[in-house]
Each structure stands twice: as structure tokens, then as C-alpha cells.
Amino acid sequence: MERLGTGIGWRPKIADAVERMPGVEWVEVVAENVCPGHPPESLLRLRARGVTVVPHGVSLGLGGAERPDEGRLNALAERAEALGAPLVTEHIAYVRAGGPLTASDPLEAGHLLPVPRTRDTLDVLCENVRIAQEALPVPLAVENIAALLSWPGEEMTEGQFLYELADRTGVRLLIDVANLHTNHVNQGEDPAKALAELPLEAIAYVHVAGGYERDGVWHDSHAHPVPRPVLDVLTDLASRVSPPGVLLERDENFPEPGELERELSAIREAVELGRTSAARSSVGACPSPPQRSGRASAAADLPVTAATDTGPARQRLALAQTALLSALVAGTPAPEGFDRVRLGVQARALASKRAGVVAKIAPELPVILGDGYRAAFLAYAQRHPMRGGYRRDAMDFAESLLLDGRPSDAGVRRELREWWLDRSGPAPRSTRPAIRAARAARRVLLRR
């Protein structure tokens, strides 16, 4: 695996700071935020300097019951080629459910949700990964995610699940040590045990990020400093294997550049501490036969599943994932075996994230609605699951308010109506008179 070194997540708000930051050898960019034909100038300048750029996907849903969408795969491939990336990465998660496999309306999570660690899931995931690998022009690495809740009846630990996935597909792993810490706090999973079971030679690179704890639940926010326990997990990993790359993730609440540089220094120190520890422990040690990263004993008792028709497994997984997602975003009863308190925490987190992302996608809405925006959106989210992405969500939210005769202030309602009408067609209203005429009846309805 190509050595990447120390990197940072590239975000538009810190683009200038990243370009000036010493010691940054590579950057990672959210794939869906890059237009292949017009990459940000900052990324082009970094590439010209020899800085590697890796696209990191968030919407493919490899852990979902459906096969990967061809259009999303093509889009990810285009970004890899446009950025000259040595690999692309995605998540072991599902982000949507429902649809044809369940004969129900499709639902969008707007977030990465955990998959059950079962044989059904593994069979489906392995096939989905192989489909993605065949469609992408560069190697794929997949990331373990953080979870607020766990599935009942799981058949494998996280380490065993990742080991089998890598063993059966040859896929690389992106190990997020912050997510291992999150799952330790939220689910009692031991990070050291997970690391001991991992196929360490399959690691492509490592993520490090911050979060916060509230009421005994760790929230992987990517908006807070990296805590010592996360750095300790990184040191443990570095004592077992030299990671090809380590990257600091920060998505919002960006501190001054100097603070980000200090976090990068702390990450380098944690890795070096792990390497030093490994070197000391190897002095005087007797050579041992080659082992597969100490994981063979962890998975030896797991039966190997031959390639098979995944249709029945996909349908079972689809029903389970749809039931969970529906409980989280549509208020349906909690599936049997789930912690209802944790489901409530996750549901509130999803609604809060929706409100925040819609405010970024459509910044005019909080301006038009003022202080009432967030309460209005959260009330809307309780009754309206997301079905078509955040941009569609913003439009549906505005339309829902107008159809309900809100806001009560006529001037604000008029401004919201104008905003909605100007974005509800394929072109600006000034260039589509025929469309304006066709919308006349609906305009009357929205004039309430």
C-alpha cells in the first residue's frame, strides 16, 4: 500500500489554512462535494505541489440491502480520476432503505447507520463491495463506523466481521480509531480486542476525530478536539502495525489553524509512541512463525460461506433495515430487541442533523424564517421522513409550511413562497414562462 503520511480532511472553510499548513502530506475530500469537471482551485494547487487527494464517499450505502447504484458508482469513479487519486473510500453502513425489496416507500437516513454483523449482512456486503471494486478505476477501502445503537442477535464481533470482509473480497480497510472509541463507550466493545482481530495488513489508512460525551453516550461529532482516549487507541494500533496514512477529520466548528496544527502534532506523537513501544517489545524476542495479524484464532470457528445467491439474504436484510430506519425517521414502533432509549437518542440526532444540513444547503430558509426555523423543521421532520436527499428535503419542508398556511406572518409567507417557486422547476422563473403558466393552479393553493 502506498505511503500517505499525515493528512487532514480538506473542507472549503479551511482550504486556505490547509494550503499553508506545514507537514500536510495528503488530504481527503468528501466525494459528493466535488464536481469532477471543476475541482476546487485549492485542491488543484495542492495536487500541483504533490499533495495526494483521496475522495471519501458518504452516500453509496454499501451495507444496504440493495446493490450499489450504478450512477453513484460512476460518479465516485469520475471523482477518483479527476483528482488523480490512488484509492477511494466509503463506509460499511446503510443510508437508505425501503423500496422494491420491501414493497414500501423508500426512506433516506441522511446519516451512516450500522449494519447487523450477521452472515446475511456479510454475504450482501461482500457482493456489494465486489460490484464497487469492478466499477472503480482504483482500489477501494471501506471504513468502520460509529454507532449509537447495536443490533440484537449479532453473530460476530466487529473485528471478526471486518476480517472476513477483507479476507473474502480483498478490500482495503479504513480504520477510524475515533469510531472504535465511540463503540467502546456506547456499546462496551473493547478497542484493543477489535484491533487484535483485524487484518492489519489490509489497512489503507486511519481516521482520527473528536467528539463529546453526554448522558453516557459518546457523540462522534467531528466538531471537537481529539480526546486522549482516541489518541491512545491510535497508539495501540501503531504498536501493532505501521499505518500507511493517518488523517485528522474535522467537519465544523473549526478552530484557529494553529490549533489544527497542534492536533496534527499530537497525532504524529501518538503514532511515534506506538512505533517506539513496538520496537522495545521486539528487542530480545524470539522469532515466531508468520501469523495473520493474530486474527486466525478469532475467526477460526466461523464457517466460511461460499458464493451463493444473495437474493433471500437481501430481502431479509431489507426488511430489518427498513423497520429500524422507519422507527428512527417515521415514528413507527421500535423493532423487537432494540434499546428504545438509544433509538430515541439516535432519532433526535438524525432530526437535528437534517435541520443543520438543510440550513447549509438552503441558507435562505433560516434567514426567511428567523428564530422559528429550527423548531419548524424539527416538527416537520417528525411527520415527514426524508425521501430524496437534502436538497429535496429543503424544498419539501418549504412546500409543507406553505400548504399549511404558514408562517403566520403574511410578509414572511410571501417571501418563502417566492423562494420556493423560484427553485421548484428546471430553470429560473424568468426563463420559463410556459412553466409559470402551468403552475398557476398550484400557485393559488400556495397563496393561502
C-alpha positions as CSV (number, residue, x, y, z in Angstrom):
1,M,0.0,0.0,0.0
2,E,1.3,3.5,-0.9
3,R,2.5,5.5,2.0
4,L,0.4,8.6,2.6
5,G,1.8,10.0,5.8
6,T,0.0,12.6,7.9
7,G,-3.1,14.3,6.4
8,I,-6.2,16.4,7.1
9,G,-9.7,16.4,5.8
10,W,-10.0,19.2,3.2
11,R,-13.0,21.4,3.7
12,P,-13.9,24.7,1.9
13,K,-13.9,26.7,5.2
14,I,-10.3,25.7,6.0
15,A,-9.0,25.4,2.4
16,D,-6.6,28.4,2.7
17,A,-5.3,27.2,6.1
18,V,-4.7,23.7,4.8
19,E,-2.6,25.0,1.9
20,R,-0.4,26.9,4.3
21,M,-0.2,24.1,6.9
22,P,3.3,22.6,7.4
23,G,3.7,18.8,7.3
24,V,0.4,18.0,5.5
25,E,1.3,15.2,3.0
26,W,-2.2,14.4,1.8
27,V,-5.8,15.4,2.1
28,E,-9.2,13.7,2.0
29,V,-12.2,15.4,0.4
30,V,-15.9,14.4,0.6
31,A,-16.5,12.9,-2.8
32,E,-20.1,14.2,-3.2
33,N,-18.9,17.8,-2.6
34,V,-16.6,17.8,-5.6
35,C,-17.6,18.4,-9.2
36,P,-15.3,16.3,-11.4
37,G,-15.3,18.9,-14.2
38,H,-14.4,21.8,-11.9
39,P,-12.5,20.7,-8.8
40,P,-11.8,23.5,-6.3
41,E,-8.8,25.6,-7.2
42,S,-7.4,24.8,-3.7
43,L,-7.3,21.1,-4.5
44,L,-5.7,21.7,-7.8
45,R,-2.9,23.8,-6.2
46,L,-2.3,21.1,-3.6
47,R,-2.1,18.4,-6.3
48,A,0.4,20.5,-8.2
49,R,2.6,20.6,-5.1
50,G,2.5,16.8,-4.9
51,V,-0.1,16.5,-2.2
52,T,-2.2,13.4,-2.6
53,V,-6.0,13.9,-2.7
54,V,-8.3,11.0,-1.7
55,P,-12.1,11.1,-2.4
56,H,-14.2,9.9,0.6
57,G,-17.8,8.8,-0.3
58,V,-20.7,9.1,2.1
59,S,-23.8,8.1,0.1
60,L,-23.1,4.8,-1.6
61,G,-24.6,2.7,1.1
62,L,-22.5,-0.5,0.6
63,G,-24.1,-2.0,3.7
64,G,-27.6,-1.6,2.4
65,A,-29.8,-4.4,1.1
66,E,-29.9,-3.1,-2.5
67,R,-27.0,-3.5,-4.9
68,P,-24.9,-0.3,-5.3
69,D,-26.4,2.3,-7.6
70,E,-24.6,2.4,-10.9
71,G,-24.9,6.2,-11.2
72,R,-23.4,6.7,-7.7
73,L,-20.5,4.3,-8.6
74,N,-19.9,6.2,-11.9
75,A,-19.8,9.5,-10.0
76,L,-17.3,8.2,-7.5
77,A,-15.1,6.8,-10.3
78,E,-15.2,10.2,-12.1
79,R,-14.0,11.9,-8.9
80,A,-11.2,9.5,-8.4
81,E,-10.0,10.1,-12.0
82,A,-10.4,13.9,-11.8
83,L,-8.4,14.1,-8.6
84,G,-5.7,11.5,-9.7
85,A,-6.5,9.6,-6.5
86,P,-4.6,6.4,-5.6
87,L,-7.7,4.9,-4.0
88,V,-11.3,5.8,-3.0
89,T,-13.0,5.2,0.3
90,E,-16.6,4.6,1.5
91,H,-18.3,3.3,4.7
92,I,-19.6,0.0,6.0
93,A,-23.1,1.4,6.6
94,Y,-26.5,1.7,5.2
95,V,-28.0,5.1,4.4
96,R,-31.4,4.3,2.8
97,A,-34.0,1.5,3.0
98,G,-37.4,0.6,1.7
99,G,-38.2,0.4,-2.0
100,P,-38.8,-2.6,-4.2
101,L,-37.3,-5.2,-1.9
102,T,-39.9,-4.4,0.8
103,A,-42.7,-3.0,-1.4
104,S,-42.6,0.2,0.7
105,D,-41.8,3.8,0.1
106,P,-38.0,4.5,0.0
107,L,-36.6,6.2,3.1
108,E,-33.4,8.2,3.5
109,A,-31.4,8.3,6.7
110,G,-29.2,11.3,5.8
111,H,-26.6,9.6,8.0
112,L,-24.4,6.5,8.2
113,L,-26.3,3.7,10.1
114,P,-24.7,0.5,11.4
115,V,-25.4,-2.9,9.8
116,P,-26.1,-6.1,11.7
117,R,-23.0,-8.2,12.0
118,T,-24.6,-11.4,10.6
119,R,-24.0,-13.9,7.9
120,D,-26.8,-12.4,5.8
121,T,-25.2,-8.9,6.0
122,L,-21.7,-10.3,5.3
123,D,-22.9,-12.1,2.2
124,V,-24.7,-9.0,0.9
125,L,-21.9,-6.6,1.8
126,C,-19.2,-8.8,0.1
127,E,-21.2,-8.9,-3.1
128,N,-21.8,-5.1,-2.9
129,V,-18.1,-4.5,-2.4
130,R,-17.2,-6.7,-5.3
131,I,-19.6,-4.8,-7.6
132,A,-18.0,-1.5,-6.4
133,Q,-14.5,-2.8,-6.9
134,E,-15.3,-3.8,-10.5
135,A,-16.7,-0.4,-11.3
136,L,-14.0,1.8,-9.8
137,P,-10.7,2.6,-11.5
138,V,-8.6,2.5,-8.3
139,P,-8.6,0.3,-5.2
140,L,-11.5,0.7,-2.7
141,A,-11.1,0.9,1.1
142,V,-14.1,0.7,3.5
143,E,-14.5,2.3,6.9
144,N,-15.9,1.1,10.2
145,I,-18.5,3.5,11.5
146,A,-19.5,4.8,14.9
147,A,-22.9,3.7,16.3
148,L,-25.3,5.0,19.0
149,L,-27.1,1.7,19.0
150,S,-26.4,-2.0,18.3
151,W,-28.4,-4.7,16.6
152,P,-29.8,-7.7,18.6
153,G,-28.7,-11.2,17.7
154,E,-25.3,-10.3,16.1
155,E,-23.2,-13.3,15.2
156,M,-19.7,-11.7,15.0
157,T,-17.6,-9.1,16.7
158,E,-16.5,-6.0,14.7
159,G,-13.0,-7.4,14.3
160,Q,-14.3,-10.8,13.0
161,F,-16.7,-9.1,10.7
162,L,-14.0,-6.9,9.2
163,Y,-11.6,-9.8,9.0
164,E,-14.0,-11.9,6.9
165,L,-15.0,-9.0,4.7
166,A,-11.3,-8.3,3.8
167,D,-10.5,-12.0,3.5
168,R,-13.4,-12.7,1.1
169,T,-13.1,-9.6,-1.1
170,G,-9.5,-8.3,-0.8
171,V,-10.9,-4.9,0.0
172,R,-8.7,-2.4,2.0
173,L,-9.8,-1.1,5.4
174,L,-10.0,2.5,6.6
175,I,-9.9,2.1,10.3
176,D,-11.4,5.0,12.3
177,V,-9.9,4.9,15.8
178,A,-12.4,7.5,17.0
179,N,-15.2,5.2,15.9
180,L,-13.6,2.3,17.9
181,H,-13.6,4.6,20.9
182,T,-17.3,5.6,20.3
183,N,-18.4,2.0,20.1
184,H,-16.4,1.3,23.3
185,V,-18.4,4.0,25.2
186,N,-21.7,3.3,23.6
187,Q,-21.7,-0.5,23.3
188,G,-18.9,-1.7,25.6
189,E,-16.8,-3.0,22.8
190,D,-13.1,-3.2,23.6
191,P,-10.9,-1.3,21.0
192,A,-7.9,-3.5,21.8
193,K,-9.9,-6.7,21.1
194,A,-11.1,-5.2,17.8
195,L,-7.6,-4.3,16.8
196,A,-6.3,-7.7,17.7
197,E,-8.8,-9.4,15.4
198,L,-8.3,-7.0,12.4
199,P,-6.4,-8.0,9.3
200,L,-3.8,-5.3,9.9
201,E,-2.0,-5.8,6.6
202,A,-5.3,-4.7,4.9
203,I,-5.3,-1.2,6.5
204,A,-5.1,1.6,3.9
205,Y,-5.1,4.4,6.4
206,V,-6.5,5.6,9.7
207,H,-9.1,8.3,10.7
208,V,-8.8,10.3,13.9
209,A,-11.5,12.7,15.1
210,G,-13.1,14.3,18.1
211,G,-16.4,14.1,19.8
212,Y,-18.1,14.6,23.2
213,E,-19.9,12.6,25.8
214,R,-23.4,13.4,27.1
215,D,-25.5,11.3,29.5
216,G,-23.2,8.3,29.0
217,V,-23.4,8.5,25.2
218,W,-20.5,9.4,23.0
219,H,-21.3,11.5,20.0
220,D,-18.8,11.3,17.1
221,S,-19.2,15.0,16.2
222,H,-16.1,15.7,14.1
223,A,-16.5,19.2,15.7
224,H,-14.5,18.9,18.9
225,P,-10.8,18.3,19.7
226,V,-9.4,14.8,19.6
227,P,-9.6,13.4,23.1
228,R,-6.8,11.5,24.8
229,P,-8.6,8.1,24.7
230,V,-8.8,8.3,20.9
231,L,-5.1,9.0,20.7
232,D,-4.5,6.0,23.0
233,V,-6.3,3.8,20.6
234,L,-4.2,5.2,17.7
235,T,-1.0,4.4,19.7
236,D,-2.2,0.9,20.3
237,L,-2.9,0.4,16.6
238,A,0.6,1.9,15.7
239,S,2.2,-0.6,18.1
240,R,0.7,-3.4,16.1
241,V,1.3,-2.1,12.5
242,S,2.8,1.0,10.9
243,P,-0.3,2.7,9.3
244,P,0.3,3.9,5.7
245,G,-1.5,7.1,6.5
246,V,-3.2,8.9,9.4
247,L,-5.8,11.7,8.8
248,L,-7.4,14.2,11.1
249,E,-11.1,14.7,10.4
250,R,-12.9,18.0,11.3
251,D,-16.2,19.0,9.7
252,E,-17.3,22.1,11.6
253,N,-16.6,24.4,14.5
254,F,-13.2,24.9,13.0
255,P,-10.6,26.3,15.4
256,E,-7.7,28.5,14.5
257,P,-5.1,26.9,12.2
258,G,-2.6,26.8,15.0
259,E,-5.0,24.5,17.0
260,L,-5.4,22.2,14.0
261,E,-1.6,22.0,13.6
262,R,-1.2,21.1,17.3
263,E,-3.7,18.3,16.8
264,L,-1.7,17.0,13.9
265,S,1.4,17.1,16.0
266,A,-0.4,15.1,18.8
267,I,-1.4,12.5,16.2
268,R,2.2,12.2,15.0
269,E,3.3,11.8,18.6
270,A,0.7,9.1,19.3
271,V,1.9,7.1,16.2
272,E,5.5,7.5,17.1
273,L,4.8,6.4,20.7
274,G,3.2,3.2,19.3
275,R,6.2,2.6,17.0
276,T,8.6,3.0,19.9
277,S,6.6,0.7,22.0
278,A,6.6,-2.0,19.3
279,A,10.4,-1.6,18.8
280,R,11.0,-2.0,22.5
281,S,8.8,-5.1,22.9
282,S,10.6,-6.7,19.9
283,V,14.1,-6.4,21.4
284,G,15.2,-9.9,22.6
285,A,12.0,-11.5,21.5
286,C,12.3,-15.0,19.9
287,P,11.2,-15.1,16.2
288,S,7.8,-16.6,15.8
289,P,6.1,-18.3,12.8
290,P,4.3,-15.9,10.5
291,Q,0.8,-15.2,11.6
292,R,-2.1,-13.5,10.1
293,S,-2.1,-10.5,12.4
294,G,-3.2,-12.6,15.3
295,R,-6.6,-12.9,13.9
296,A,-6.8,-16.5,12.9
297,S,-7.9,-17.7,16.3
298,A,-10.6,-15.1,16.4
299,A,-12.2,-16.3,13.2
300,A,-11.3,-19.9,13.1
301,D,-14.6,-21.0,14.5
302,L,-16.6,-19.1,11.9
303,P,-17.8,-21.1,8.9
304,V,-16.7,-20.0,5.5
305,T,-19.6,-19.0,3.3
306,A,-19.3,-19.9,-0.3
307,A,-20.5,-17.6,-3.1
308,T,-24.3,-18.0,-3.2
309,D,-27.5,-16.4,-4.4
310,T,-27.8,-13.3,-2.1
311,G,-31.5,-12.7,-3.1
312,P,-33.1,-14.2,0.1
313,A,-30.4,-12.6,2.3
314,R,-31.0,-9.2,0.6
315,Q,-34.8,-9.4,1.3
316,R,-34.3,-10.4,4.9
317,L,-31.8,-7.6,5.4
318,A,-34.1,-5.1,3.6
319,L,-37.0,-5.8,5.9
320,A,-34.8,-5.5,9.0
321,Q,-33.1,-2.3,7.9
322,T,-36.4,-0.7,6.8
323,A,-38.0,-1.5,10.1
324,L,-35.2,0.2,12.0
325,L,-35.0,3.2,9.7
326,S,-38.7,3.7,9.8
327,A,-38.7,3.7,13.6
328,L,-35.9,6.3,13.5
329,V,-37.4,8.7,11.0
330,A,-41.1,7.9,10.7
331,G,-42.1,7.2,14.3
332,T,-43.1,3.6,13.7
333,P,-42.8,1.2,16.7
334,A,-39.2,0.1,17.6
335,P,-38.3,-3.3,16.2
336,E,-38.0,-6.1,18.8
337,G,-34.7,-6.3,20.7
338,F,-33.6,-2.7,20.2
339,D,-32.9,-0.3,23.2
340,R,-35.8,2.2,22.9
341,V,-33.8,4.8,24.8
342,R,-30.9,4.6,22.4
343,L,-33.4,4.6,19.5
344,G,-34.8,7.9,20.8
345,V,-31.3,9.4,21.1
346,Q,-30.5,8.3,17.5
347,A,-33.8,9.6,16.2
348,R,-33.2,13.0,17.7
349,A,-29.7,13.1,16.4
350,L,-30.9,12.3,12.9
351,A,-33.6,15.1,13.0
352,S,-31.0,17.6,14.4
353,K,-28.6,16.7,11.6
354,R,-31.3,17.1,9.0
355,A,-32.1,20.5,10.3
356,G,-28.4,21.6,10.3
357,V,-27.7,20.2,6.8
358,V,-30.8,21.7,5.2
359,A,-29.8,25.1,6.8
360,K,-26.4,24.7,5.0
361,I,-27.9,23.5,1.7
362,A,-30.6,26.2,1.7
363,P,-29.2,29.1,3.9
364,E,-32.0,31.4,2.9
365,L,-34.5,29.3,4.9
366,P,-33.1,30.2,8.4
367,V,-32.9,33.8,7.2
368,I,-36.5,33.9,6.0
369,L,-37.9,32.0,9.0
370,G,-35.6,33.5,11.6
371,D,-35.6,32.0,15.1
372,G,-38.5,29.8,14.2
373,Y,-36.6,27.8,11.6
374,R,-35.3,25.0,13.8
375,A,-38.5,24.3,15.7
376,A,-40.5,24.4,12.5
377,F,-38.1,22.0,10.8
378,L,-38.0,19.5,13.7
379,A,-41.8,19.4,13.8
380,Y,-41.8,18.8,10.1
381,A,-39.2,16.0,10.4
382,Q,-41.4,14.1,12.9
383,R,-44.1,13.8,10.2
384,H,-42.1,13.7,7.0
385,P,-39.2,11.2,6.5
386,M,-36.5,12.3,4.1
387,R,-37.1,10.5,0.7
388,G,-34.8,12.2,-1.8
389,G,-31.8,13.8,-0.3
390,Y,-31.2,17.1,1.5
391,R,-32.0,19.5,-1.4
392,R,-35.3,17.8,-2.0
393,D,-35.8,17.9,1.8
394,A,-35.4,21.7,1.8
395,M,-38.0,22.1,-1.0
396,D,-40.5,19.7,0.7
397,F,-40.1,21.5,4.0
398,A,-40.9,24.9,2.5
399,E,-43.8,23.4,0.5
400,S,-45.2,21.8,3.6
401,L,-45.2,25.1,5.5
402,L,-46.9,26.9,2.7
403,L,-49.6,24.2,2.3
404,D,-50.3,24.5,6.0
405,G,-50.7,28.3,5.6
406,R,-47.5,29.1,7.5
407,P,-45.7,31.1,8.6
408,S,-48.5,33.2,10.1
409,D,-46.8,36.5,9.1
410,A,-48.1,37.3,5.6
411,G,-44.8,39.0,4.6
412,V,-42.7,36.1,5.7
413,R,-45.0,33.6,4.0
414,R,-44.8,35.6,0.7
415,E,-41.0,35.6,0.9
416,L,-41.0,31.9,1.5
417,R,-43.4,31.3,-1.4
418,E,-41.2,33.3,-3.8
419,W,-38.1,31.3,-2.6
420,W,-40.0,28.0,-3.2
421,L,-41.4,29.0,-6.6
422,D,-38.0,30.2,-7.9
423,R,-36.5,26.8,-7.2
424,S,-39.3,24.4,-7.9
425,G,-38.7,24.0,-11.7
426,P,-35.8,23.1,-14.0
427,A,-35.0,26.8,-14.8
428,P,-35.4,30.2,-13.2
429,R,-38.9,31.5,-13.5
430,S,-37.8,34.4,-15.6
431,T,-36.7,31.9,-18.4
432,R,-39.7,29.6,-18.3
433,P,-43.0,31.4,-19.0
434,A,-44.7,28.3,-20.0
435,I,-43.9,26.6,-16.8
436,R,-45.1,29.6,-14.9
437,A,-48.5,29.3,-16.6
438,A,-48.7,25.6,-15.9
439,R,-48.1,26.3,-12.2
440,A,-50.9,28.8,-11.9
441,A,-53.3,26.5,-10.1
442,R,-50.7,25.3,-7.6
443,R,-49.7,29.0,-7.0
444,V,-53.3,29.7,-5.9
445,L,-53.1,26.9,-3.4
446,L,-49.8,28.1,-2.0
447,R,-51.2,31.7,-1.7
448,R,-53.1,30.8,1.5
